[in-house]
Amino acid sequence: MLTHDEKHVMLHTLGWVDISTHYLDPWKGGYRNHFVAGPDHVDWATLQNLCDRGLMYVRCQPSSLLSGMTMFAVDGPGRELLVSEYLQERSAKWPQL
């Protein structure tokens, strides 16, 4: 299960302002798949946790090109979980017949 912060970070990473515009095709990202941050970034702990869980990965190690920051990306399992949880939340709001 993803926390609110984890969902926010993953949506931002994928460039999805609103997942509802992409949920029918879980492999279709937004306009990107990267999140650049350094150890002092407010989302650093969340990014590390997502990597530890195999939902995101380090795409590029700190370098001068990134001003010493790290580039993260959402992995396939992370994208699947994000879409799955969105669909579960959405179906929970549907009226029961």
Secondary structure, DSSP 8 states (H G I E B T S, - for coil): ---HHHHHHHHHHHT-S-GGGTTTSTT---S---EEE-TTSTTHHHHHHHHHTTSEEEEE---TTTTT-EEEEE-HHHHHHHHHHHHHHHHHTS---
